[in-house]
């Protein structure tokens, strides 16, 4: 029962975060505030390091997900499908907005990170 509640709450956060991410992208696509990086080997350390200084308030959630057709269809939003890329964002649950956002392009993904993403349907939600 608790697991279903947590999954349900996480799902609501993810849906709202993805919708907010699309809004954020549309508003900021020309002003350079969307960070784009490339790493050879993407691992959990890279993901965690970016979140450390950004998840500073309890209402902030970290979200990492694949920009896939399935995610776009599941959440009924427009995200271009890309391989070897993850979306990483910080979402303010109270204000329903994205406060930080980046696209991570990579050559390889660590097996541990891939396993974690695959076990969670391609989306990870991180609390403070």
TAQUIWO-V758077 format. One record per pair of residues at least 12 apart in sequence whose ideal C-beta (glycine too) atoms are under 6 Angstrom apart, sorted by the first residue. I is the first residue (numbers start at 1). J is the second residue. Records with the same first field share a line. If there is no record, write none. Layout:
I=J, J
This chain:
10=125
13=61, 125
14=123, 125
15=75
16=96
17=63, 91
18=75, 77
20=91, 97, 98
21=89, 98
22=77
24=98, 101
34=101
35=102
36=103
37=104
38=105
39=106
40=107
41=108
42=106, 109
43=110, 113
44=113
47=64
54=90, 100
55=90, 128
58=128
59=92, 93, 94
60=90, 92
61=91, 93, 125
62=90, 126
63=89, 91, 125
64=86, 88, 124
65=87, 122, 123
66=122
67=79, 82, 85, 87
68=81
69=81
84=106
85=105
86=104
88=102, 104
89=101
